[in-house]
C-alpha cells in the first residue's frame, strides 16, 4: 500500500512540474515580464528586446547599471517608466552610439562587436543616469 501512495505522489509531483513548465512556455510567447526597480516591465515577444540582454530604465536608473557580455551580444534598453513620466536615452560617453529618445515602452538595441572594451554611457535627458557595458574577451 505504501508503494502505491509513493507512486501516486510521484505522479502528482511530475504532473505539477509538467503543468508549470507548459504554463511558463505559454506566457513566454505572449510577453516577457520582469521586475524593474519597483515595477513590472512587460516586453512583447515581437519587440526588438526579446532574446537580447535587457537593460531596464526605471526610476531614473539603468537596471542593471553595469553589464558584462561577450563580443557579438545585442543589448536592448527598454524605457519602463510609467506612461507620461519621462523620456530617456542611452548614449555612449565617447560618442560611439546615441539612441533616439525613448518614450515609455520603447526600446533601443545595439550589437557590441568590440573585444575587451568598456563603454561608459548615460541618458542625454538625465546625465546623472550612468551605466557601463563591458565586452569580455
Secondary structure, DSSP 8 states (H G I E B T S, - for coil): -HHHHHHHHHHHHHHHHHHHHHHHHHHHHHEEEEE-SSSEEEEETTSTTTTSEEEEEETTEEESSEEEEETTEEEEEEE-S-TTS--B--EETTSS-B---B-TT-EEEEEE--SS-EEEEE-SS-TT-EEEEEEE-
